[in-house]
Amino acid sequence: MAQRRPVLHKVLDHNDEFFALLMLVLEAHSLQTRDASFSESLYGLRRRPVEIIQQRQEANSANGHELKSSGLRRHQRVLSVVFLVALPYFKSKLESLYKAQRGAMLQAALWGRGDSNMFEGDSFSDNVEDTSTISELQEQDTTRSNQIVKKMKAFLASCYPWIHATQEGLSFTYQLLYLLDATGFYSPALHAMCVHVCRATGQELMDASSRNAGSRFHESERVHGTPWLQTFRGLLLRSLFTSLDYAQNGLIAAVFLFKMMEWWYQSAEERLSSPTVYPPPPPPPQPKVAENGIPLPPDRTVCPLCSQRRTNPTLIAVSGFVFCYPCIFNYVSKYNRCPVTLMPASVDQLRRLFHDA
């Protein structure tokens, strides 16, 4: 779309921000309605606090009634959004900053810092008249705020490898312990929130839907004003709730449609850019035997020069006829021509054949 509408390039310049905003809406809505992240809800999973799970197990062991409220608390939903959206966004920005700083360091190591050393040495002391102009340029280019920003960027870029290694190490450790059934948390974020990811039951899904219906009813009841304004706000709320309910299926359909369009345009571009395949040209006509040339024997395996079965067959490139190597080498070295067609030839045009045809 950006290739057809150049205005949309501004959206591509802030791709990370728009994607983070989209994920913020989807994750917040999914956690509010299903107590699960967007990806977890696709597999019928949900998040439960550890305290609720322990109390449920104790109630089941005592033959008591199950707890009715097993949803996430408000701070757990907020932390879930932070771990699912905010931290990946900041990590991607930190990674891009690290790559930019590393590229600048490599460029400086290869090409040197000519701009920073431009005013050093004897030339700076000789040009006394331009001292004020040089100081003004230096003050404009390297202000205190710019220096602080550069130092912060350099510090964050130097910290990124340690942050990345720590996160990957913790994630691998938790996943390994989870596979070994040594812990109930498969990520450090779930451990920090004291939340388990479990399979959602039918009763929990029904409770969640009834709870969402009740909260939406209260939201619609809070609309005040004139009748037409209440009707407009009610329609707006219903459309918003409906779009959020079908956002999951709509996003899956949009991804499928996008991949289909990508395949369609890619195949069309390949058809347009692929070179045209032409049929191979017909072979050239076979060279004719010259009047004063050596006649060809009826047996194709016999050398025309020695009239014996060919040994070490060798082809002469100018005509394509095959002879014994000693015969054709001696003949071409002496006469510089093909013995059959009398076409000019040299020893360099002899080709050894590894299959006697």
N, C-alpha and C positions, 0 to 999 in steps of 0.2 A: 504493500500500500504506500510505503514511503517513496518507492521508485516512481509511482504514478502521481503522488501528491507530495511535492517537496516540502510543504508546510509541516508534514508529519515528521520531518527530520528532527524537529525540536523535541518530539516525544522520544525519539531514539537517543537523543543526547542525555535524557534523564530516564533511561530505561530501568535502572535499578530502583529509582524512587517510585515509579509507577507500578512496578512489579511488587515492591514491598507494600504499597498502599492496597493493591488488589489482594495480596495474601493477608494483610491485616483484616480486611473486611471478611474474607472467607473464613479465616481461622477464628476470629471473634464470634462470628455467627455460628460456626460449627461447635465451638466450645459452649456457647450459650444454649443451643438447642439440643445437642447430642452428647455433651460432656466428652468430646473427643476432637482430635485435630481433623483437618479435612481429609488427609490421607488415611487416618485410622477409621474414619467413618465409612470409607469405601469398602473396608473389609469387615464391617460389623463389629468394630472394637469400641471400647469406651474407657475413660479414665476414672479410677476410683481412688479415694483417699485411703491410705494405709490403715487409719484408725477405724474407718467404716468396715473394712475387710476383716480386721481382727474382731470387731464387735459382732459382725455377722457370723464368723466362725464360732465364737463363744455362744451366740444365741442358738445356732444349729446344734451344737454339742449339748446344750441344756434343753433341747426340744422346745425352744421358745419361738416367738414369732420373728419373722425377718424385719429388718429395719425398713421403714418406708422411704426415708430420705437418704439417698446414697449419692447425691450429686456432688460436684466439685464446689468448693468454697470460692468466694469472690477473689481472694488473693491468689488462689491456685490458678484460676482462670487468667488473671492478669500475668502471673509468672509464666504460664504456658504460652501466652501471646509473646511475651518478651523472649523466651527461649526459641520459639518457632519463627518469629519474624524479625525482631529487633537485632538479636545477636548475629544471625546470618547476614543481615544487611550490613552491620558495622564490620563484620569480618571480611565481606567482599570489598568494602571500601578500603579497609586496611591492607588487603592483599593487592589491590590496584596501586595504593600508595607505595607499598613495598617494591612492586615491580618498577614503578616510575623512578624511585630513588635508586634502585639497583642499576637501572639503565643509565641514569645520570652518572653514577659512580664509575661504571664501566666506560662510558664515553670520556669522562674526565681522565681516567687512567690511560686510555688509548691516545687521546688527542691533547691532554694537558689542559690546564686552566689559563688559557691565554688572556682572557678578559680580566681576571683578578690580578695578574701580574703585569698588566699593561703599563702601569704608572710607576713600577719599581725600577731601581737602577739609577744610572747617571743621567739618563734622559729626563727623569722627573726633576732632578735638582737643577738641570740646566734651564728648563722652561719655567722660570719663576713667574713670568707674566701670566701664565695660564693656570696658576695655582688656585685662584678663587673659582674659576669655571670648573676645574676638576673636582674641587671639594663639593661644589653644588651638585654636580652629577652623581658623586658618590653618596651624598646625603639623600638624593631622590631615589637612587636604586636600592640602597641598603638602609632603610629606616629601621627604627627599633622594632616596630610591629612586624616587619618582614623578617627580621632576624629571629624574633621569637617564634614566628610561624615555621620558619625553616628548621629551627632547632627542635620544635615539637614534631615536625614531620620526620626528621632524621631519627629522633628518639623512638617514635612509634614504628618506623620502618625497621629499626634495630631490634625492637621487641617482638615483631611479628613472627619470626621463625620460632622463638621460644613459646609464644602463645599457641601457634599452630601445632607444634610438636606436643605440647602438653595436652591440648584438646584431643588430638588423634590418639595419643597414648592412653588417656582416660577412656575414650570411647572404645578402643580395642580391649582394654582391660575389663570394662563392664560387660561388653558383649561376650567375651570369653567366659567370664564368671556366670553370666546368664545362661550360656549354653551348658555349662557344667552344673547348673542348678545350685550354684553357691549364693546367688542373690536373686531377688525378685525384681530388680531394676536393670533394664538393659541399656540405660544411658545415665550419665551423672546428673542431667537436668531433672529426670524423674526422681532420682534419689534426693536431690535438693528440695523438691516440692513435696516429697513423701506421697507419691502417686504411683499406682500400679496401672498397667494397661491390661484389661481383661476382655473376654468375649461378652458382648451385651446379650442379655436375656430378653425374651419377649415381653415380660412384665416391665422391665426397665425401659424398653422402648415405648410401651404404652404410657408409663408414668411420665416420661419425658415429653411425649406429644400432648398429654393432658396439661402438663405444667406450662408448656409453650402456649397452648390455646388460652389458658387462664391469664397469662401475662399479656397476651395480645388483646384479650377482651378488656383488661384494665387500661391498657394504653388507648384503646378506642373510646373508652368511657371518659377519659380525661380530656377529650376534645370539647372545647366550649366555644361559644360564639353564636352567630346567626345560623339559621338552618342551612342556608346554602354553603356557608363556610364549613359547618360540621360535615355536610355531605362531601364537599371537596376534600377535606382532610381525611375523612374516612376512606374515600376512594384512593387517596394517595398512600395511606397506611396499608390498605389491602394489597395494592399493587406492589408496594415495597416488600411486604411479607411474602407475597407469591413469588416475586423475583428471587428473594433469598432462599425460599424453599426449593426452587428449581435451579438454583445456581450450580449445585453439584452436577446434576444431569446435563445442564446447559453447558458447563465448562467442559465436560467430557465430550459432548457433541461438537463443541467448538474446536477442541484439540483434534478430533477425528477429521473435521472438515478442513482444518488448517493443513494437516498432513496430506490429505487428499489433494488439496490445491497445490501444495508444494510438489507432490509427485507429478501432478498434471503439468505444471509449468516447467518442471525439470525435464520431463520427457519431451515436451514440445521444444524446449531449447536444445536438447540433445539432437532432436530430429533436424532442427534448423542449422545447427553448427556442425553436424556430422558431414564429412566429405562425401561427395557423390561417388558411388562405386560404379566404375565403367567396366564393361567386359574386356578381358585380356585381348590384346591385338593378335592378329593371325601370325603364325610363324613366317619368317622370311623364306623365299623359295630356295630349294636345295641347289647348291652350286653345281654347275654343269661340268662335265669332264671336257677338258680342252682337247683339241684335235691332236696335238703333239704330246698330250699327257699320257701317263701310265693308265691303262684301262683297269677298271675295278673287277676283281674276281667275283664269280657268282656266289661263293661262300663268304658270308659277312665276317667270319672268324679268321679269315686268312689275310695276311699282310699283303698289300698290293706291291710292295717293293721286293720282298724275298719270296713271295708265294708260299710261305709256310704259316703254320698256325701262330697267331700273334703271341708273343711273350713280352711281359712288361708293357701292356698297351699304353700308347701315348697319343693324345689328340693334338692336332694342329689347329689353332684357334681361327685362322683366317678362312678355312673351308669346312672344318668339322669332321674331316676324315681321320680314321684311327689307323696307326701303324705300330710296328715294334719300335721300342725306344732307340735301340742302336741304329736301326735302318733310317728312321726319320731324322735322327740327330746328325748322322753323317751326311745325309742328302741335303738338309737345310743348311748345314755349315758350309757345304761346297757350292750349292747353287742359289741359296737365299730365296727359295720359292717353294710352293706346294707341288709335289710331284704329280698330282692328279689334275688340278685346275690351273697350274702354273701361275698362281697369284703370288705376289711378293710376300715373303715371310721371313722371320728371324727365329733364332733359337729361344729367345725370350717368350715366344708365343706357343711353346710346347707345353702341354698340360698332361700330367700323369693321371691316368684313370685307375681307380681301385675296383672297378667292376667291368669286366670285359663284355660289352654290349654288342 
